Structure formats: structure tokens, C-alpha cells
Amino acid sequence: MQRFYQLNLPLWDRQIIVTDPDLLHQITNVLRCKTRDQYAFFCWDGFEYIYEVSEVRKRQISLEYISKKEGITNPRRDIHLYQALPNKWDKAELITQKVTEMWITSLTFFAADRSQLRDIPQKKKDRLNKIINEATEQSGRNIPLKLGFRTKLPNTV
């Protein structure tokens, strides 16, 4: 069953109507939804809300509430990963995706002495958060990866 991360939909309602263009495109064009198809939605509250497609229109989809199930919210251990900023942005995106899929609790990028990249612009941070959301949908995880940034690591002995 396809999972979607959604903060904009009232997942506790009996019927919801999807009008978000990105979500509509993914459900109608990519997944080719039909009536009676079921999808799971989550919003970091620890539950997955199962909805069934009741009506498909050109610019909206109506979904009927089916059930709510508890997702996996507590990993067995908290794992924190510190990663030096790589030399290319696509490497940072790949690292973020794989770390999210591995259920690591938090990821902190820092500028090491030999790092070419020193700072991450807000646009890139937004892109990394989008990658986290997509990897979370795919991996079955119901808690977000905590993403952090530091200028340098604290001195440790």
C-alpha cells in the first residue's frame, strides 16, 4: 500500500478531498488510481490513516476513511550520525536518503577542515527535508529524521 506524508489534510475526518496539485499528480498520473484503491497517510503522530478512493475527478479526489493503525514510532536505539559536508550536493542528498531509510535517529552535517562546502543555503535545506519525507514514505518509518547543521564539531577527547 502506498504511503503519503501529509500535514495539510485533516486525517481524522471521515472524508477528505485532495486538491494539492503535487499529490493529485502522483495519485492520478503516476499511480493511476481507481475507485476502491486504498492509500495510507501519516503526519508524525504515530498513526497511519487508511483511506479508500471514492471518487476521482479532474482536479480533486475524494477519499473515505477506512481505519487507523499504529505505526512503528520508537526505534530500538537512538543512533546519531555526524557527517562531514561532501564536495557535491548530490552526495549530501544521497547520504540523507540512505540514512533516513536505515532508521538513523538524527543526521548532523558539519564543515570539516577539508570540506569544500562550508554552508548549506536554505533552498538546499528545504530540498533535504523533502528527500527525508520521500524516504520516510518509502521505508515505512513514522518518525522524522532530525537533520542538523554545525559549523564544526565540538572538541572531544
VENPE-V944297 format. One record per residue. N is the residue number from 1. RES is the residue in one small letter. PSI is psi in whole degrees, 0 to 359 (none if undefined). Layout:
{{N/RES/PSI} {N/RES/PSI}}
This chain:
{{1/m/133} {2/q/135} {3/r/145} {4/f/134} {5/y/124} {6/q/125} {7/l/343} {8/n/345} {9/l/141} {10/p/89} {11/l/354} {12/w/355} {13/d/155} {14/r/328} {15/q/134} {16/i/152} {17/i/122} {18/v/122} {19/t/355} {20/d/124} {21/p/321} {22/d/314} {23/l/320} {24/l/314} {25/h/315} {26/q/318} {27/i/315} {28/t/314} {29/n/319} {30/v/310} {31/l/347} {32/r/57} {33/c/153} {34/k/167} {35/t/147} {36/r/356} {37/d/146} {38/q/143} {39/y/150} {40/a/137} {41/f/146} {42/f/158} {43/c/40} {44/w/16} {45/d/3} {46/g/1} {47/f/156} {48/e/132} {49/y/120} {50/i/126} {51/y/151} {52/e/139} {53/v/123} {54/s/331} {55/e/137} {56/v/122} {57/r/180} {58/k/317} {59/r/13} {60/q/156} {61/i/133} {62/s/133} {63/l/139} {64/e/137} {65/y/133} {66/i/303} {67/s/174} {68/k/132} {69/k/152} {70/e/133} {71/g/176} {72/i/113} {73/t/335} {74/n/113} {75/p/160} {76/r/325} {77/r/150} {78/d/122} {79/i/123} {80/h/128} {81/l/129} {82/y/127} {83/q/128} {84/a/146} {85/l/127} {86/p/174} {87/n/348} {88/k/149} {89/w/325} {90/d/332} {91/k/320} {92/a/321} {93/e/317} {94/l/317} {95/i/314} {96/t/316} {97/q/310} {98/k/323} {99/v/321} {100/t/316} {101/e/336} {102/m/3} {103/w/31} {104/i/142} {105/t/314} {106/s/152} {107/l/127} {108/t/118} {109/f/141} {110/f/156} {111/a/111} {112/a/173} {113/d/324} {114/r/10} {115/s/135} {116/q/323} {117/l/133} {118/r/333} {119/d/154} {120/i/119} {121/p/159} {122/q/325} {123/k/320} {124/k/323} {125/k/319} {126/d/320} {127/r/317} {128/l/322} {129/n/324} {130/k/321} {131/i/320} {132/i/315} {133/n/317} {134/e/319} {135/a/327} {136/t/317} {137/e/318} {138/q/326} {139/s/352} {140/g/10} {141/r/145} {142/n/9} {143/i/144} {144/p/151} {145/l/133} {146/k/121} {147/l/128} {148/g/164} {149/f/136} {150/r/153} {151/t/324} {152/k/161} {153/l/148} {154/p/152} {155/n/129} {156/t/152} {157/v/none}}
